[in-house]
Amino acid sequence: MTKTILAFYKFLHLQNPQKEKRKLAAFLKENSTVGTIILSKEGINGTCSLDKDKTERVKSFLRQNFKLKSSEFKQNVAHSNVFKKLSIKIKREIVTLGLPEIDPTAIVGTYIEPEEWDTFISKREVVTIDTRNDFEVNLGTFEGSVNPQTDSFHEFSKWWKDKGKAFKNKKIAMFCTGGIRCEKATSFLKSEGLEEVYHLKGGI
């Protein structure tokens, strides 16, 4: 049977991630869904593989319980499961910046729509920062973008503390693979006092 690959994330306040884990695990097992999901008090981040005919049921559950919007799901098709089992883990952060106090639900940068991105980053006053790691950057990046040369997102805040002064009077545009890292990075930069911080909606 054709499988749906469903990727999603949402920053939201979860009061009891352990309770949400139990409820989510029971539902996904009932619907033969496998994959890897991270829950924390700051939200949910995951990728799942499931039968195509169960896709809308699973999406509806995630919309209802984690406030995901239809537009926040990334969906692809495969001919077999890409995961062997279901793994739901509880961590301090759904994407590890190492600063759990950063709250994208309270403050975050401005989204730039994909069709407007090239025009926006071509402006002279805009500095484009690639928030991905070195391995991903080496696969390809936007011409002229700044590479923080990190092995993991956890190192981004240290790089900014060391190098960020050079960009503090610029408009900052950031991008990443799925949107989650640059969304959290914009929240971090806003907390550092920057006003004009932007990020590519949905990632690349």
C-alpha positions as CSV (number, residue, x, y, z in Angstrom):
1,M,0.0,0.0,0.0
2,T,1.1,3.5,-0.7
3,K,2.5,5.3,2.3
4,T,2.3,9.0,3.3
5,I,5.4,10.6,4.8
6,L,4.2,13.4,7.1
7,A,6.5,16.0,8.6
8,F,5.3,18.7,11.0
9,Y,6.3,20.9,13.9
10,K,4.6,23.4,16.1
11,F,5.8,25.7,18.9
12,L,3.1,25.7,21.6
13,H,2.9,25.4,25.3
14,L,2.4,21.8,26.5
15,Q,1.7,21.7,30.2
16,N,2.1,17.9,30.5
17,P,4.2,16.4,27.7
18,Q,4.1,13.0,29.3
19,K,0.3,12.9,29.2
20,E,0.3,14.1,25.6
21,K,2.8,11.3,24.8
22,R,0.5,8.6,26.1
23,K,-2.5,9.9,24.2
24,L,-0.5,10.4,21.0
25,A,1.2,7.0,21.2
26,A,-2.1,5.2,21.7
27,F,-3.7,7.0,18.7
28,L,-0.7,6.5,16.3
29,K,-0.4,2.8,17.2
30,E,-4.1,2.3,16.6
31,N,-3.6,3.9,13.1
32,S,-0.4,1.9,12.3
33,T,1.7,5.0,12.2
34,V,5.5,4.8,12.7
35,G,8.1,7.5,12.9
36,T,10.1,9.7,15.3
37,I,8.4,12.5,17.3
38,I,9.8,14.9,19.9
39,L,7.6,16.4,22.5
40,S,8.5,19.1,25.0
41,K,6.9,21.9,26.9
42,E,7.7,24.1,23.9
43,G,5.8,21.9,21.4
44,I,6.0,19.0,18.9
45,N,8.4,18.1,16.1
46,G,8.1,14.9,14.1
47,T,8.1,12.8,10.9
48,C,5.8,9.9,10.4
49,S,5.0,7.1,7.9
50,L,1.5,5.8,7.6
51,D,-1.0,4.3,5.2
52,K,-2.3,6.8,2.7
53,D,-6.0,6.1,3.7
54,K,-5.2,7.1,7.3
55,T,-3.6,10.4,6.5
56,E,-6.5,12.7,7.0
57,R,-7.4,11.0,10.3
58,V,-3.9,11.5,11.7
59,K,-3.7,15.1,10.5
60,S,-7.1,15.8,12.1
61,F,-5.8,14.4,15.4
62,L,-2.7,16.6,15.3
63,R,-4.7,19.7,14.3
64,Q,-7.0,19.1,17.2
65,N,-4.5,18.2,19.9
66,F,-1.4,20.3,18.9
67,K,-3.0,23.3,17.0
68,L,-1.3,22.4,13.7
69,K,-2.8,24.1,10.7
70,S,-3.3,22.3,7.4
71,S,-0.6,24.4,5.8
72,E,2.0,23.4,8.4
73,F,2.1,19.8,7.3
74,K,4.7,18.7,4.7
75,Q,3.5,15.6,2.9
76,N,5.2,13.2,0.5
77,V,4.5,9.7,-0.9
78,A,6.6,6.5,-0.5
79,H,6.0,2.9,-1.5
80,S,7.1,1.4,1.8
81,N,7.6,2.5,5.4
82,V,10.7,4.6,5.9
83,F,10.6,4.0,9.7
84,K,10.7,0.6,11.4
85,K,8.9,1.7,14.6
86,L,7.2,4.5,16.5
87,S,9.5,6.5,18.8
88,I,8.1,9.4,20.9
89,K,10.7,11.1,23.1
90,I,10.3,13.9,25.6
91,K,13.1,16.5,25.6
92,R,13.8,20.0,26.9
93,E,13.5,21.4,23.4
94,I,11.9,20.2,20.2
95,V,14.9,21.6,18.3
96,T,18.0,22.1,20.5
97,L,19.4,25.6,20.6
98,G,20.5,25.1,24.2
99,L,18.3,28.0,25.4
100,P,15.0,26.6,26.6
101,E,13.9,30.1,27.7
102,I,13.6,31.2,24.1
103,D,9.9,31.2,23.2
104,P,8.8,31.4,19.6
105,T,5.2,31.6,20.7
106,A,5.9,34.9,22.3
107,I,8.3,36.6,19.9
108,V,9.4,35.5,16.4
109,G,10.7,37.0,13.1
110,T,8.6,37.9,10.1
111,Y,7.9,35.2,7.5
112,I,8.9,35.7,3.9
113,E,6.8,33.7,1.4
114,P,8.9,31.5,-0.9
115,E,7.9,33.4,-4.0
116,E,9.2,36.7,-2.5
117,W,12.4,35.3,-1.0
118,D,14.8,35.8,-3.9
119,T,13.8,39.4,-4.3
120,F,14.0,40.1,-0.6
121,I,17.5,38.6,0.0
122,S,18.9,40.5,-3.1
123,K,18.5,43.8,-1.3
124,R,21.8,45.4,-0.3
125,E,20.7,46.0,3.3
126,V,19.8,42.3,3.9
127,V,22.2,39.8,5.3
128,T,21.2,36.2,4.6
129,I,22.2,33.6,7.2
130,D,22.1,29.9,6.7
131,T,21.1,28.3,10.0
132,R,21.8,24.7,8.8
133,N,24.9,22.8,9.7
134,D,28.1,22.5,7.6
135,F,27.1,19.2,6.0
136,E,23.8,20.7,4.8
137,V,25.4,23.9,3.6
138,N,28.0,22.0,1.6
139,L,25.1,20.4,-0.3
140,G,24.0,23.8,-1.5
141,T,23.1,27.3,-0.2
142,F,21.9,30.7,-1.5
143,E,24.6,32.7,-3.1
144,G,26.2,35.2,-0.7
145,S,24.6,33.8,2.4
146,V,26.6,33.7,5.7
147,N,27.6,30.2,6.9
148,P,28.0,30.1,10.7
149,Q,30.1,26.9,10.2
150,T,28.3,24.9,12.9
151,D,28.2,21.1,13.3
152,S,24.8,21.4,15.0
153,F,22.1,24.0,15.7
154,H,23.1,24.0,19.3
155,E,26.2,26.0,18.3
156,F,24.3,28.8,16.6
157,S,23.8,31.0,19.7
158,K,27.5,30.9,20.5
159,W,28.4,31.8,16.9
160,W,26.0,34.8,17.1
161,K,27.5,35.9,20.5
162,D,30.9,35.9,18.9
163,K,30.2,37.2,15.4
164,G,26.7,38.9,15.5
165,K,27.9,42.4,16.3
166,A,28.9,42.8,12.6
167,F,25.2,42.3,11.6
168,K,23.3,44.2,14.3
169,N,22.4,47.2,12.0
170,K,21.3,45.0,9.1
171,K,18.1,43.3,8.2
172,I,18.6,39.6,8.9
173,A,17.0,36.9,6.7
174,M,17.4,33.3,7.8
175,F,16.6,29.9,6.3
176,C,16.9,26.2,7.1
177,T,15.6,22.9,5.9
178,G,12.1,22.6,7.3
179,G,11.5,26.0,9.0
180,I,11.9,25.0,12.6
181,R,15.5,26.0,13.2
182,C,15.2,29.4,11.6
183,E,12.0,30.1,13.4
184,K,13.7,29.5,16.7
185,A,16.8,31.4,15.6
186,T,14.6,34.5,14.7
187,S,13.1,34.3,18.2
188,F,16.6,34.2,19.7
189,L,17.8,37.2,17.6
190,K,14.7,39.2,18.6
191,S,15.4,38.4,22.2
192,E,18.9,39.9,21.6
193,G,17.3,43.2,20.6
194,L,17.2,43.0,16.8
195,E,14.1,44.4,15.3
196,E,14.3,43.4,11.6
197,V,14.5,39.7,11.5
198,Y,13.0,37.5,8.8
199,H,12.8,33.9,7.8
200,L,11.8,31.8,4.8
201,K,8.4,30.3,5.4
202,G,8.5,26.5,5.4
203,G,12.3,26.3,4.8
204,I,13.9,24.9,1.7
